[in-house]
């Protein structure tokens, strides 16, 4: 019914699983051996399903229902998405011309999905790939010295929810009620304060490194390189001038409140960049990732692009 082969000729990790039967529903194929596919994901870290009958969000939703034990609802979100069903969201809605750097989903939180699924129904005419990176490679290239620093200090994420800039607190917490926000923060050990003009500030110290619950491999696991103001490139100085260094929409520093140096951030960004693996989307493709074994991102694109996502199997459960 299907064949498995390397997705990349020179790398034996990610697998391409191709249907041998036309119009074969992916959900039905996975349902015949869900434990087997989970083992494949654990062994390879990334599976690309191609040639199956996945032409709509409903088809993808059916697959997610079979492939996951539980899906996350994406609370305390950091990127704009639109819900398509209880399990499926649009991929991050950023402008076409911008790149989304490689990262592990929700690694800025104390809980995260162990698995991610992406589905492409419309492939961009140019660009728009979802690069992936083995976290073993990233971790090795970051090096023991910097890994130790992140492990010992952790990362503090600092957010200010300005009107019409980045995401509103209503979107991040999926509520219009301040009391709901306060209750969520209290139950998740997020420090919060309401500043002048109703501006919300939140801070939370999280891990810098994490250990895979099954493989027991220790990997770099945070989003300091995305949250740090320097991720804005040439716009960083303008953002500081506009809001002040103490009220940036988002920023990151070490958990002991010391600043992360430019050299440390450059090492992290270069480790991700030099580890990336890139494939071209085809309509109907479904990518399943172990979120602690592989990072993902998005390249700039032209034309229309429709990619959907599901956050699966929360950890800790």
Rosetta blueprint (number, residue, H / E / L):
1 X L
2 X E
3 X E
4 X E
5 X E
6 X E
7 X E
8 X E
9 X L
10 X L
11 X E
12 X E
13 X E
14 X E
15 X E
16 X E
17 X E
18 X E
19 X E
20 X L
21 X L
22 X L
23 X L
24 X L
25 X L
26 X H
27 X H
28 X H
29 X H
30 X H
31 X H
32 X L
33 X L
34 X H
35 X H
36 X H
37 X H
38 X H
39 X H
40 X H
41 X H
42 X H
43 X H
44 X H
45 X L
46 X E
47 X E
48 X E
49 X E
50 X E
51 X L
52 X L
53 X L
54 X L
55 X L
56 X L
57 X H
58 X H
59 X H
60 X H
61 X H
62 X H
63 X H
64 X H
65 X H
66 X H
67 X H
68 X L
69 X L
70 X L
71 X E
72 X L
73 X L
74 X L
75 X L
76 X L
77 X L
78 X L
79 X L
80 X L
81 X L
82 X L
83 X E
84 X L
85 X L
86 X L
87 X L
88 X L
89 X E
90 X E
91 X L
92 X L
93 X L
94 X L
95 X L
96 X L
97 X L
98 X L
99 X L
100 X E
101 X E
102 X E
103 X E
104 X L
105 X L
106 X L
107 X L
108 X L
109 X L
110 X L
111 X L
112 X E
113 X E
114 X E
115 X E
116 X E
117 X E
118 X E
119 X E
120 X E
121 X E
122 X E
123 X L
124 X L
125 X L
126 X E
127 X E
128 X L
129 X L
130 X L
131 X L
132 X E
133 X E
134 X E
135 X H
136 X H
137 X H
138 X H
139 X H
140 X H
141 X H
142 X H
143 X L
144 X H
145 X H
146 X H
147 X H
148 X H
149 X H
150 X H
151 X H
152 X H
153 X H
154 X L
155 X E
156 X E
157 X E
158 X E
159 X E
160 X E
161 X L
162 X L
163 X L
164 X L
165 X L
166 X L
167 X L
168 X L
169 X H
170 X H
171 X H
172 X H
173 X H
174 X L
175 X L
176 X L
177 X L
178 X H
179 X H
180 X H
181 X H
182 X H
183 X H
184 X H
185 X H
186 X H
187 X H
188 X L
189 X L
190 X L
191 X E
192 X E
193 X E
194 X E
195 X L
196 X H
197 X H
198 X H
199 X L
200 X E
201 X E
202 X E
203 X E
204 X E
205 X E
206 X E
207 X L
208 X L
209 X E
210 X E
211 X E
212 X L
213 X L
214 X L
215 X L
216 X L
217 X L
218 X E
219 X E
220 X E
221 X L
222 X L
223 X L
224 X H
225 X H
226 X H
227 X H
228 X L
229 X H
230 X H
231 X H
232 X H
233 X H
234 X H
235 X H
236 X H
237 X H
238 X H
239 X H
240 X H
241 X H
242 X H
243 X H
244 X L
245 X L
246 X L
247 X L
248 X L
249 X L
250 X E
251 X E
252 X E
253 X E
254 X E
255 X L
256 X L
257 X L
258 X L
259 X L
260 X L
261 X L
262 X H
263 X H
264 X H
265 X H
266 X H
267 X H
268 X H
269 X H
270 X H
271 X H
272 X H
273 X H
274 X H
275 X H
276 X E
277 X E
278 X L
279 X L
280 X L
281 X L
282 X L
283 X L
284 X L
285 X L
286 X E
287 X E
288 X E
289 X E
290 X E
291 X L
292 X L
293 X L
294 X E
295 X E
296 X E
297 X E
298 X E
299 X L
300 X L
301 X E
302 X E
303 X L
304 X L
305 X L
306 X E
307 X E
308 X E
309 X E
310 X E
311 X E
312 X E
313 X E
314 X E
315 X E
316 X L
317 X L
